[in-house]
């Protein structure tokens, strides 16, 4: 696969992010071009989720810069970044358990006029027909797979030009994992750029254009998805191959 455009849509440059005194990201640099699917892989605690949170404004870097579509967003608040075109489906889904499926989707469009969101609700239902069937059901009563669909759908309701996905296959049955990844490909084909954090490195590299390998808060390897799949270190550490 090739990216749709060469100019970086997102640039993360020498970013250092902390949790209190814990130095979680230690000079992370990466970029994502418009139209790409880029994946971040690495062990638990490598800094993948922290990278996404730093991009979406849930954490702010102490040093370095994050730029989106040419503008510095390093210190911009999360709700402003949603309005600027960055959607984030976080690890653990974080849906509103006491709201219905439809209400969760409406919450995802909080920054937009309510009169304009009906086509996007229909788009989400087209991507995830199961959610249409559960439209009036409370989020907390959905299965794990349905909740993951809802988390992605809610993020899409803000009309993001870039979608950050954090562990979308975590805890799902294999048949649902395949469905989620097919849907990510479809979302990308419809024009949304995707930055994907995923424990299932083989699946992630099968749909990504490029990838970065994080280790203890640093990028230790990067390249095309094909080159990473063939890299001996990646194969042994993350693909379960000897």
Backbone bond lengths (Angstrom), bond angles and torsions (degrees), N, CA, C in turn:
res aa  C-N    CA-C-N  psi(-1)  N-CA   C-N-CA  omega(-1)  CA-C   N-CA-C  phi
1 X - - - 1.450 - - 1.516 109.73 -
2 X 1.322 116.24 149.95 1.448 121.07 176.26 1.509 110.03 -124.82
3 X 1.327 116.63 151.20 1.454 120.74 -179.37 1.515 109.64 -72.86
4 X 1.328 115.37 157.26 1.453 121.42 -177.80 1.525 111.62 -77.70
5 X 1.335 117.89 -24.16 1.461 120.57 -177.99 1.513 108.86 -151.31
6 X 1.350 116.23 152.57 1.455 120.66 -175.12 1.528 112.59 -90.68
7 X 1.330 118.34 -25.81 1.455 120.56 -176.48 1.524 110.37 -70.52
8 X 1.346 117.12 132.47 1.464 118.60 -179.83 1.529 112.15 -64.55
9 X 1.303 115.56 131.50 1.464 121.66 172.81 1.527 109.76 -84.44
10 X 1.338 113.94 -38.53 1.466 121.42 179.41 1.521 108.50 -124.79
11 X 1.322 116.06 133.84 1.465 121.72 174.56 1.520 108.25 -128.69
12 X 1.318 116.40 121.38 1.468 122.91 172.06 1.521 105.72 -110.05
13 X 1.335 116.24 118.99 1.460 120.54 -170.37 1.520 111.74 -124.15
14 X 1.341 115.69 110.73 1.464 122.96 174.12 1.526 111.73 49.85
15 X 1.325 116.42 50.00 1.462 121.91 -173.78 1.534 111.10 -85.88
16 X 1.330 113.60 132.70 1.470 122.24 175.07 1.527 107.51 -119.90
17 X 1.333 116.12 120.01 1.455 121.73 -179.60 1.525 109.01 -125.86
18 X 1.324 114.65 141.34 1.466 121.18 -176.22 1.526 110.90 -122.93
19 X 1.339 115.21 150.12 1.459 122.70 161.64 1.522 105.80 -109.09
20 X 1.315 117.33 98.65 1.458 119.54 -173.27 1.517 109.60 62.73
21 X 1.338 117.07 -117.53 1.462 121.53 178.52 1.531 112.77 -94.99
22 X 1.337 116.35 -1.78 1.466 119.99 -178.44 1.525 109.42 -84.21
23 X 1.321 115.74 121.54 1.461 123.08 -176.65 1.528 108.12 -86.50
24 X 1.348 116.78 89.68 1.462 121.58 -169.83 1.527 112.89 -79.48
25 X 1.324 117.33 -44.44 1.470 121.29 175.71 1.515 108.51 -112.56
26 X 1.325 115.80 127.47 1.461 120.83 -171.59 1.529 110.83 -120.34
27 X 1.343 114.36 66.40 1.456 119.12 177.46 1.513 114.38 89.11
28 X 1.328 116.76 39.84 1.470 120.85 -178.94 1.527 110.02 -71.56
29 X 1.321 115.24 130.34 1.463 122.61 175.71 1.524 108.51 -130.27
30 X 1.333 115.77 127.97 1.458 120.74 176.44 1.523 108.65 -158.97
31 X 1.324 114.94 166.59 1.461 118.80 174.99 1.523 109.44 -145.19
32 X 1.331 114.57 155.68 1.458 121.74 178.08 1.524 107.38 -132.83
33 X 1.329 116.68 125.56 1.455 121.22 177.61 1.528 110.34 -86.00
34 X 1.311 115.41 153.21 1.457 120.80 177.39 1.523 109.76 -56.71
35 X 1.341 116.17 130.70 1.456 121.22 177.88 1.508 115.40 91.59
36 X 1.326 117.87 -6.46 1.464 120.50 -178.50 1.528 112.52 -83.63
37 X 1.321 114.64 158.82 1.462 123.05 156.96 1.522 105.77 -109.84
38 X 1.325 116.63 117.53 1.463 122.05 178.10 1.520 107.71 -118.64
39 X 1.324 116.96 135.51 1.456 120.37 -178.36 1.524 111.09 -115.16
40 X 1.327 114.99 145.49 1.460 122.51 171.82 1.518 107.61 -109.17
41 X 1.326 116.79 123.42 1.453 120.37 178.40 1.521 109.05 -122.97
42 X 1.329 114.45 157.61 1.459 120.30 -177.66 1.516 109.53 160.52
43 X 1.317 115.90 168.05 1.457 121.30 -179.34 1.523 110.46 -71.61
44 X 1.332 116.50 167.44 1.463 120.75 173.30 1.520 109.39 -57.29
45 X 1.329 116.26 135.43 1.455 120.49 179.83 1.512 114.62 84.71
46 X 1.338 116.92 5.63 1.468 119.96 -177.78 1.522 112.91 -75.60
47 X 1.347 116.39 -20.22 1.456 120.06 179.85 1.514 114.38 113.92
48 X 1.320 117.60 10.27 1.466 120.70 -176.08 1.532 111.52 -66.24
49 X 1.330 116.27 -52.17 1.464 120.16 179.60 1.523 110.62 -63.49
50 X 1.314 116.94 -39.05 1.466 120.69 178.69 1.524 110.95 -61.40
51 X 1.325 116.58 -37.52 1.467 120.22 177.52 1.522 110.71 -61.51
52 X 1.337 116.90 -46.83 1.461 119.59 179.29 1.531 111.29 -63.58
53 X 1.314 117.06 -41.63 1.467 120.03 179.83 1.520 111.31 -64.79
54 X 1.326 117.07 -33.91 1.464 120.63 178.29 1.527 110.43 -69.60
55 X 1.315 116.91 -36.85 1.470 120.44 177.75 1.529 110.77 -68.71
56 X 1.341 117.24 -41.53 1.470 120.38 -174.50 1.521 113.26 -86.11
57 X 1.347 117.55 1.03 1.453 120.60 174.74 1.516 115.74 88.25
58 X 1.346 117.56 0.34 1.466 119.42 177.43 1.531 110.48 -70.36
59 X 1.327 116.35 -25.79 1.457 123.42 170.65 1.529 107.20 -128.30
60 X 1.319 116.22 150.73 1.463 119.94 177.39 1.520 110.08 -116.65
61 X 1.312 115.87 132.41 1.465 120.91 179.99 1.528 110.37 -65.94
62 X 1.330 116.12 142.05 1.474 120.30 173.47 1.520 111.39 -82.13
63 X 1.320 115.80 -24.50 1.470 120.70 177.58 1.514 108.06 -147.61
64 X 1.329 115.35 156.55 1.452 120.87 -177.42 1.518 111.20 90.37
65 X 1.329 115.46 -177.71 1.460 120.63 -174.66 1.522 110.95 -139.01
66 X 1.327 114.69 148.34 1.459 122.38 169.67 1.526 106.70 -120.47
67 X 1.324 116.68 126.72 1.465 121.17 179.24 1.520 109.29 -123.86
68 X 1.330 114.76 137.22 1.461 121.77 178.66 1.516 108.44 -127.57
69 X 1.323 115.40 120.83 1.463 122.01 -177.65 1.532 111.68 50.81
70 X 1.349 114.43 42.08 1.452 121.57 174.31 1.516 115.73 85.80
71 X 1.334 118.53 -6.18 1.464 121.71 -178.64 1.521 110.44 -106.89
72 X 1.337 115.79 140.06 1.459 121.24 177.54 1.528 108.78 -73.95
73 X 1.335 116.52 119.36 1.472 121.21 -179.29 1.528 111.37 -116.87
74 X 1.320 117.02 17.53 1.463 121.42 -171.80 1.520 112.57 -55.28
75 X 1.334 117.71 -37.86 1.469 121.35 -175.39 1.527 112.69 -113.40
76 X 1.323 117.14 14.97 1.462 120.82 -176.58 1.533 110.35 -80.11
77 X 1.344 116.56 142.10 1.463 122.08 -178.12 1.530 111.29 -69.19
78 X 1.354 117.09 151.33 1.465 120.39 -176.26 1.527 114.17 -57.45
79 X 1.333 117.87 -43.40 1.470 118.71 -175.96 1.530 111.44 -66.75
80 X 1.336 116.21 -29.13 1.465 120.01 177.00 1.529 109.74 -70.94
81 X 1.329 116.45 -37.79 1.465 119.84 179.16 1.526 111.73 -67.10
82 X 1.325 116.85 -32.97 1.466 119.72 173.91 1.523 109.50 -60.53
83 X 1.328 116.11 -45.05 1.465 120.53 179.30 1.523 111.69 -65.14
84 X 1.324 117.38 -28.13 1.465 121.33 -179.59 1.519 113.43 -83.76
85 X 1.351 116.57 -9.75 1.458 117.97 173.07 1.508 116.63 118.40
86 X 1.345 118.03 16.70 1.469 120.89 177.19 1.524 109.17 -110.34
87 X 1.325 116.73 117.76 1.461 122.18 175.35 1.519 110.08 -103.73
88 X 1.344 116.48 148.24 1.467 120.84 -175.06 1.527 108.47 -138.14
89 X 1.334 116.68 116.43 1.459 121.86 170.92 1.526 106.60 -101.01
90 X 1.341 118.03 102.48 1.464 120.79 -168.42 1.521 113.65 -76.58
91 X 1.319 114.79 164.47 1.459 121.05 173.35 1.526 109.19 -61.21
92 X 1.333 116.14 138.60 1.461 119.58 179.07 1.513 113.65 85.39
93 X 1.333 117.42 5.18 1.471 125.25 171.82 1.523 113.05 73.14
94 X 1.331 118.82 -54.76 1.468 122.38 174.40 1.528 113.05 55.94
95 X 1.304 116.39 38.75 1.453 118.79 176.17 1.530 109.68 -76.39
96 X 1.327 116.17 168.16 1.466 121.44 176.60 1.528 107.47 -88.07
97 X 1.329 115.67 103.20 1.468 120.48 -169.27 1.526 112.82 -67.99
98 X 1.333 117.65 -25.90 1.467 120.28 -177.52 1.520 113.09 -95.80
99 X 1.317 116.44 4.12 1.459 121.19 174.55 1.526 109.54 -105.36
100 X 1.316 116.33 153.51 1.456 120.12 177.91 1.529 110.02 -71.61
101 X 1.326 115.59 169.22 1.466 121.23 175.38 1.525 109.62 -55.13
102 X 1.324 116.57 -48.93 1.469 120.19 -179.11 1.522 111.30 -61.19
103 X 1.325 117.51 -42.11 1.468 120.50 -179.75 1.523 111.26 -66.27
104 X 1.340 117.17 -36.94 1.466 120.13 175.48 1.526 110.69 -60.07
105 X 1.333 115.96 -43.97 1.461 119.65 179.53 1.528 110.80 -65.14
106 X 1.308 116.62 -40.19 1.464 119.81 177.80 1.520 110.99 -63.02
107 X 1.328 117.78 -36.57 1.467 121.35 177.08 1.523 111.19 -63.70
108 X 1.326 116.44 -32.94 1.453 119.77 178.09 1.514 113.06 -65.11
109 X 1.333 115.68 -19.81 1.465 121.01 -179.93 1.525 111.49 -105.11
110 X 1.330 116.86 28.32 1.476 120.56 -174.35 1.519 113.06 -58.24
111 X 1.320 117.36 -27.85 1.465 120.93 -175.58 1.524 112.89 -86.95
112 X 1.329 116.92 1.30 1.463 120.74 -173.90 1.534 110.80 -118.52
113 X 1.322 118.00 154.19 1.470 120.22 174.68 1.523 110.46 -60.86
114 X 1.329 116.26 130.34 1.463 120.72 -174.57 1.529 111.82 -59.94
115 X 1.323 116.63 -29.96 1.464 120.37 -177.50 1.520 112.53 -66.41
116 X 1.340 117.08 -17.38 1.473 120.40 -173.52 1.522 114.36 -100.02
117 X 1.340 118.17 1.48 1.466 118.67 -167.42 1.527 113.80 -96.72
118 X 1.328 118.74 -9.05 1.474 120.28 -176.10 1.530 112.79 -56.07
119 X 1.343 119.86 -43.03 1.472 118.36 179.08 1.527 113.26 -62.29
120 X 1.332 116.47 -31.86 1.467 119.31 -179.47 1.525 111.31 -74.95
121 X 1.328 116.76 -34.05 1.467 119.40 173.80 1.527 109.41 -61.91
122 X 1.331 116.32 -42.82 1.465 119.60 178.70 1.524 111.14 -65.58
123 X 1.329 117.04 -35.32 1.469 119.85 176.68 1.527 110.53 -62.38
124 X 1.344 117.01 -44.70 1.463 120.29 178.96 1.521 110.47 -62.80
125 X 1.334 116.98 -41.94 1.465 119.85 179.15 1.528 111.33 -65.86
126 X 1.333 117.23 -31.16 1.461 120.09 176.23 1.522 111.48 -69.75
127 X 1.347 116.24 -38.18 1.466 120.66 177.18 1.521 111.48 -70.43
128 X 1.339 116.32 -37.14 1.468 122.58 -175.53 1.532 109.32 -128.65
129 X 1.340 118.28 78.79 1.473 120.39 -178.50 1.524 113.08 -55.33
130 X 1.333 117.26 -29.03 1.473 120.53 179.14 1.528 110.86 -59.55
131 X 1.329 116.99 -35.45 1.461 119.69 179.97 1.524 111.59 -67.84
132 X 1.325 116.63 -34.91 1.468 120.12 176.05 1.516 109.98 -60.16
133 X 1.336 116.38 -40.91 1.469 120.90 178.90 1.526 111.55 -65.74
134 X 1.329 116.74 -27.02 1.467 121.95 -176.19 1.538 112.04 -105.65
135 X 1.303 117.17 19.81 1.464 122.78 -169.85 1.530 113.09 -50.15
136 X 1.333 117.78 -40.37 1.474 122.12 -175.52 1.526 112.58 -98.93
137 X 1.322 116.87 5.72 1.466 121.12 -177.20 1.517 110.08 -86.56
138 X 1.343 116.41 144.60 1.463 120.42 178.46 1.521 110.27 -67.69
139 X 1.329 116.08 139.48 1.456 121.25 -177.58 1.516 113.33 -56.02
140 X 1.327 116.42 -37.41 1.457 120.47 -177.02 1.507 114.40 -69.01
141 X 1.333 117.70 -14.25 1.466 121.14 -179.71 1.522 112.47 -96.84
142 X 1.339 117.37 0.04 1.464 120.81 179.21 1.526 111.05 -77.25
143 X 1.308 116.65 157.49 1.466 121.16 172.60 1.518 109.38 -69.40
144 X 1.331 116.21 168.14 1.457 120.17 179.21 1.516 112.43 -59.27
145 X 1.328 116.60 -42.13 1.454 120.01 179.41 1.519 111.99 -64.96
146 X 1.332 116.38 -40.83 1.464 120.53 178.62 1.517 111.25 -66.11
147 X 1.327 116.64 -38.28 1.467 119.67 177.01 1.523 111.35 -63.95
148 X 1.338 116.82 -36.65 1.466 119.27 177.60 1.521 110.58 -66.86
149 X 1.316 116.81 -41.95 1.460 120.06 174.86 1.529 110.72 -57.85
150 X 1.321 116.07 -42.63 1.463 120.77 -178.81 1.523 111.07 -66.02
151 X 1.331 117.09 -39.92 1.468 120.29 179.10 1.525 110.99 -62.41
152 X 1.330 116.50 -42.52 1.466 119.84 178.12 1.526 109.96 -67.93
153 X 1.335 116.16 -44.48 1.455 120.10 179.25 1.511 112.39 -60.38
154 X 1.328 116.82 -42.00 1.479 120.50 178.70 1.529 110.33 -61.59
155 X 1.337 117.57 -41.26 1.462 120.28 178.61 1.521 111.32 -64.12
156 X 1.334 117.15 -34.57 1.462 120.63 179.96 1.524 112.48 -70.50
157 X 1.329 117.29 -20.32 1.457 120.37 -175.63 1.528 112.98 -68.48
158 X 1.314 117.50 -16.64 1.470 119.54 177.26 1.529 111.64 -84.97
159 X 1.323 117.37 4.59 1.469 123.76 -177.07 1.533 111.48 57.15
160 X 1.338 117.38 52.64 1.468 118.90 -177.13 1.520 112.18 -70.54
161 X 1.312 115.36 144.13 1.467 119.93 170.15 1.525 109.56 -87.15
162 X 1.354 116.15 -23.26 1.461 121.39 172.65 1.524 108.75 -128.92
163 X 1.323 115.79 131.01 1.461 122.15 -179.85 1.519 109.50 -113.78
164 X 1.338 116.06 123.87 1.462 122.69 175.41 1.526 107.99 -97.68
165 X 1.324 116.61 122.79 1.463 121.96 -178.72 1.523 109.21 -118.98
166 X 1.337 116.25 123.37 1.460 121.12 -177.06 1.525 109.85 -112.60
167 X 1.325 116.34 106.83 1.464 124.60 176.97 1.533 112.72 54.27
168 X 1.335 118.31 56.52 1.464 119.41 -177.41 1.521 114.79 -66.75
169 X 1.332 118.63 -19.27 1.474 119.09 -178.06 1.522 112.86 -99.42
170 X 1.324 117.97 1.08 1.467 121.45 -173.38 1.529 111.23 -60.03
171 X 1.339 115.83 122.69 1.453 121.41 175.45 1.506 115.56 79.72
172 X 1.334 117.87 7.66 1.462 120.43 -177.07 1.523 111.49 -95.45
173 X 1.317 114.97 151.17 1.461 120.74 173.97 1.520 109.45 -66.61
174 X 1.347 117.88 151.12 1.471 120.69 -175.84 1.525 114.31 -52.26
175 X 1.347 117.84 -40.02 1.464 119.11 -178.10 1.526 110.96 -65.72
176 X 1.342 117.34 -33.65 1.460 120.78 178.00 1.520 110.99 -75.84
177 X 1.337 116.84 -33.13 1.467 120.22 175.83 1.525 109.70 -58.13
178 X 1.321 116.05 -47.65 1.463 120.28 179.65 1.518 111.19 -60.45
179 X 1.336 116.57 -39.46 1.462 120.73 -179.67 1.527 111.16 -66.10
180 X 1.331 116.50 -42.99 1.464 120.44 -179.77 1.528 110.46 -62.21
181 X 1.336 117.14 -42.56 1.464 119.15 -178.76 1.523 112.00 -69.20
182 X 1.321 117.25 -35.49 1.461 119.81 174.74 1.526 110.45 -63.10
183 X 1.319 116.23 -37.67 1.463 120.43 179.31 1.524 110.91 -68.52
184 X 1.334 117.42 -38.33 1.467 120.01 176.69 1.520 110.06 -61.24
185 X 1.331 116.92 -41.62 1.472 120.48 176.54 1.522 110.71 -60.75
186 X 1.321 116.54 -41.00 1.457 120.67 -179.62 1.530 111.19 -66.54
187 X 1.335 116.33 -42.60 1.469 120.60 177.67 1.527 109.92 -59.27
188 X 1.324 116.50 -43.33 1.461 121.10 178.48 1.524 111.26 -64.71
189 X 1.320 117.15 -40.85 1.463 120.44 -179.05 1.522 111.62 -66.14
190 X 1.341 116.79 -22.76 1.457 121.59 177.66 1.529 112.22 -83.32
191 X 1.338 116.68 -0.72 1.456 119.83 172.76 1.507 116.91 113.28
192 X 1.324 118.09 2.12 1.466 120.91 -179.24 1.524 110.32 -93.40
193 X 1.319 116.65 127.32 1.462 122.47 175.65 1.528 108.57 -75.66
194 X 1.328 117.35 141.83 1.461 121.06 -173.61 1.528 110.67 -128.48
195 X 1.335 115.46 131.05 1.468 122.39 168.47 1.520 106.63 -114.29
196 X 1.326 115.64 116.63 1.462 122.95 -167.13 1.520 111.31 -116.41
197 X 1.333 115.67 124.90 1.464 122.07 168.10 1.516 106.92 -102.81
198 X 1.330 116.37 128.05 1.459 118.18 -171.97 1.525 110.75 -153.50
199 X 1.356 115.51 129.02 1.461 121.00 177.28 1.521 111.35 -69.53
200 X 1.332 117.30 -29.83 1.461 121.77 -179.88 1.521 108.03 -84.86
201 X 1.329 115.43 83.32 1.463 120.93 -172.32 1.525 111.95 -62.41
202 X 1.321 117.14 -35.52 1.462 119.69 -179.02 1.524 110.98 -63.77
203 X 1.340 116.13 -45.39 1.460 120.01 178.22 1.525 110.72 -64.88
204 X 1.333 116.05 -43.09 1.467 120.10 -178.44 1.524 110.83 -61.00
205 X 1.322 116.83 -45.52 1.465 120.20 -178.96 1.526 112.11 -70.67
206 X 1.323 117.29 -19.06 1.471 119.99 179.30 1.522 112.01 -74.76
207 X 1.348 117.71 -21.24 1.471 119.39 -179.91 1.533 112.25 -114.12
208 X 1.342 117.67 -9.22 1.465 120.53 -175.53 1.526 111.41 -85.78
209 X 1.329 114.82 154.83 1.458 120.91 169.54 1.529 110.06 -81.79
210 X 1.332 115.44 -44.77 1.468 121.11 -177.54 1.518 108.76 -140.61
211 X 1.344 114.36 169.69 1.456 118.65 178.22 1.513 111.96 -150.61
212 X 1.329 114.09 160.93 1.463 123.01 174.31 1.526 108.09 -128.06
213 X 1.313 116.24 138.83 1.458 121.88 175.92 1.530 108.13 -104.58
214 X 1.333 115.67 122.55 1.466 121.31 178.79 1.523 109.58 -103.87
215 X 1.322 114.17 142.74 1.465 121.02 176.99 1.516 107.72 -145.61
216 X 1.339 115.64 120.93 1.476 122.58 -179.28 1.532 112.50 43.48
217 X 1.331 114.80 50.54 1.453 120.40 172.40 1.505 116.33 80.82
218 X 1.328 117.91 11.38 1.461 121.02 -179.62 1.531 110.02 -133.57
219 X 1.324 115.81 148.39 1.466 120.56 171.32 1.522 107.94 -79.56
220 X 1.323 116.52 118.78 1.466 120.49 -177.67 1.526 112.06 -106.87
221 X 1.331 116.60 -11.78 1.459 120.14 -177.47 1.526 108.21 -161.71
222 X 1.325 116.15 143.33 1.459 120.06 174.56 1.522 108.92 -151.16
223 X 1.321 115.24 160.69 1.456 119.07 178.46 1.506 111.44 162.46
224 X 1.321 115.96 -174.71 1.456 120.08 176.29 1.524 109.44 -64.65
225 X 1.329 115.36 157.04 1.461 118.94 178.69 1.529 110.98 -58.83
226 X 1.316 116.69 -39.95 1.471 120.21 179.92 1.529 111.42 -62.42
227 X 1.336 116.16 -43.91 1.465 118.75 -178.11 1.523 111.15 -67.16
228 X 1.331 117.12 -36.23 1.463 119.41 178.88 1.525 110.97 -69.89
229 X 1.334 116.94 -37.33 1.470 119.77 177.10 1.514 111.68 -62.04
230 X 1.324 117.06 -30.59 1.458 121.31 -177.94 1.529 113.28 -92.39
231 X 1.347 116.32 -7.75 1.457 120.28 -178.67 1.526 110.14 -71.05
232 X 1.335 116.32 129.37 1.466 120.01 -174.80 1.520 112.52 -62.07
233 X 1.325 117.06 -40.81 1.466 120.44 179.77 1.519 111.10 -63.67
234 X 1.317 116.32 -44.51 1.471 120.49 179.35 1.519 110.30 -64.35
235 X 1.306 116.13 -42.24 1.471 119.32 -178.91 1.525 112.14 -61.70
236 X 1.312 115.87 -40.54 1.472 119.64 -178.89 1.531 111.68 -74.74
237 X 1.336 116.55 -42.92 1.464 120.17 -172.39 1.525 113.61 -82.28
238 X 1.348 117.39 -34.61 1.447 119.81 -169.03 1.522 115.07 -123.93
239 X 1.304 117.68 -17.02 1.464 119.96 -178.64 1.525 112.73 -106.05
240 X 1.311 116.40 -0.53 1.452 120.33 175.89 1.502 114.10 70.36
241 X 1.367 116.45 26.52 1.463 119.61 179.81 1.523 110.35 -108.46
242 X 1.313 115.97 146.47 1.470 120.71 178.52 1.521 110.64 -87.48
